[in-house]
């Protein structure tokens, strides 16, 4: 995969930050093999260019009791642009929906939902998901185990 305008130092910065967002500039500079000033300048450029869009804490949902994960296929009754925009806006307001993706398939959206239990999910499905604008039908798939969930940017890995 080609990343325009990203040299090996930029890719190293992104790779390291995707795993260790709180690393100090000094440690980052040491790890990529540059001094502090050019490392900081590169970091600021990556932020200004929108390549780095922000920093956040990764919260363990299991420790918060949110270990019930389901994936929901959603079929819409209307897929015109206005209907899609209304559905998208409503999905963004629903806290239990962790991810939502428009899909090119025999259904329209795939949602990832976290709750504390099947009973809680059934309530979310009945009172929130099924009442989203233009929903015609849903199909639920319960996750038994998360094999990989990390959002790390593997393609950016740089061989030293």
VENDAHU-V74664 format. One record per pair of residues at least 24 apart in sequence whose ideal C-beta (glycine too) atoms are under 8 Angstrom apart, sorted by sequence separation. I is the first residue (numbers start at 1). J is the second residue. If there is no record, write none. Layout:
BEGIN
I	J
I	J
END
This chain:
BEGIN
9	33
118	142
9	34
13	39
96	124
13	42
79	108
9	39
13	43
73	103
10	42
14	46
75	107
76	108
96	128
97	129
107	139
9	42
13	46
22	55
74	107
75	108
76	109
21	55
73	107
74	108
94	128
17	52
21	56
74	109
94	129
10	46
73	109
74	110
14	51
73	110
74	111
14	52
72	110
94	132
71	110
72	111
71	111
10	51
71	112
72	113
91	132
70	112
71	113
90	132
69	112
70	113
90	133
5	49
69	113
6	51
69	114
70	115
87	132
68	114
87	133
67	114
68	115
86	133
87	134
66	114
68	116
86	134
87	135
66	115
67	116
68	117
66	116
68	118
83	133
65	116
70	121
83	134
68	120
61	114
68	121
72	125
74	129
78	134
72	129
77	134
74	132
76	134
77	135
76	135
77	136
75	135
76	136
74	135
75	136
75	137
74	137
75	138
74	138
73	138
72	138
73	139
72	139
72	140
73	141
71	140
72	141
70	140
71	141
70	141
70	142
71	143
69	142
70	143
68	142
69	143
69	146
18	151
19	152
18	152
18	153
15	153
18	156
14	153
15	156
14	156
15	157
15	158
11	156
11	157
12	158
11	158
8	158
3	156
1	155
END
